[in-house]
């Protein structure tokens, strides 16, 4: 796909079904910004930085913001469940001991399977 085709495809998405599903883009991004600011403040207060689990919360909030506009958008509900599962997994990984992290690295153990969606 070349740049013109990419831009045409993006134009169709943001002015087509997505605009209908998620409402006004500026309003939706405003809701997302509000939630992300809350998550970011919490992350900085508790950890001093963002963790992968915080990012999972932020992505979940994107889906929540979309659902506020269209509560019956099934794909957003599924994505929210996926981000919740990933966030829980990330917390468990983050809480591993240093010895376990080194052992996993030596064994070539991957922390996740790389799949976000089934």
C-alpha positions in Angstrom: 0.0 0.0 0.0 1.5 3.4 -1.0 1.0 6.6 0.9 -1.9 7.8 -1.1 -3.8 4.5 -0.6 -3.0 4.7 3.1 -4.4 8.2 3.4 -7.5 7.2 1.4 -8.1 4.2 3.7 -7.6 6.4 6.8 -10.0 9.0 5.4 -12.7 6.3 4.9 -12.2 5.0 8.4 -12.3 8.3 10.3 -15.2 9.7 8.3 -17.1 6.5 8.0 -18.1 3.8 10.5 -15.7 4.9 13.2 -17.1 8.4 13.2 -20.6 6.8 13.6 -19.5 4.3 16.2 -17.3 6.6 18.4 -18.9 10.0 17.9 -17.1 13.3 17.4 -13.3 12.6 17.3 -12.4 15.7 19.3 -14.9 14.9 22.1 -13.7 11.2 22.2 -10.1 12.2 22.3 -11.0 14.7 25.1 -12.5 11.8 27.1 -9.4 9.7 26.5 -7.2 12.5 27.6 -9.1 12.9 30.9 -8.8 9.2 31.7 -5.1 9.0 30.7 -4.3 12.0 32.8 -5.8 10.3 35.9 -3.9 7.0 35.1 -0.7 8.9 34.5 -0.9 10.8 37.8 -1.6 7.6 39.6 1.3 5.8 37.9 3.7 8.7 38.7 2.5 8.8 42.4 2.8 5.0 42.9 5.8 4.1 40.7 7.4 7.2 39.4 6.9 6.0 35.8 4.5 4.2 33.5 4.6 0.4 33.6 3.2 -1.9 30.9 0.2 -2.5 33.3 -0.5 1.2 33.3 -0.4 1.2 29.5 -3.0 -1.7 29.5 -5.2 0.6 31.7 -4.8 3.4 29.3 -5.7 1.2 26.3 -8.7 -0.1 28.3 -9.7 3.5 28.8 -9.6 4.1 25.0 -12.2 1.3 24.7 -14.2 2.7 27.6 -14.3 6.1 26.0 -15.6 4.6 22.8 -18.2 2.6 24.7 -19.5 5.8 26.3 -20.6 6.9 22.9 -21.8 3.5 21.6 -22.4 1.1 24.6 -23.3 -1.9 22.3 -20.1 -1.9 20.3 -19.1 -5.6 20.9 -15.6 -5.3 19.6 -14.7 -2.6 22.2 -16.1 -4.9 25.0 -13.9 -7.7 23.7 -10.8 -5.5 23.5 -11.5 -4.2 27.1 -11.4 -7.8 28.3 -8.2 -8.4 26.5 -6.5 -5.4 27.9 -7.7 -6.4 31.4 -6.2 -9.9 31.0 -2.9 -8.4 29.7 -2.7 -5.9 32.5 -3.1 -8.7 35.1 -0.4 -10.7 33.4 1.9 -7.7 33.2 1.6 -7.1 37.0 2.5 -10.7 37.6 5.5 -10.4 35.4 6.6 -7.1 37.0 6.5 -8.7 40.4 8.9 -11.5 39.5 12.1 -11.7 41.6 15.4 -10.6 40.0 16.5 -14.2 40.1 13.4 -15.3 38.2 13.9 -12.6 35.6 17.6 -13.7 35.1 16.5 -17.4 34.9 13.8 -16.6 32.3 16.3 -14.6 30.2 18.9 -17.4 30.3 16.3 -19.9 29.3 14.9 -17.7 26.5 11.5 -17.7 28.2 9.2 -15.2 26.6 7.2 -13.1 28.9 4.1 -13.2 26.7 3.1 -15.1 23.5 3.0 -11.8 21.5 -0.7 -12.2 20.7 -3.0 -9.4 21.7 -6.1 -10.9 19.9 -7.0 -14.5 19.4 
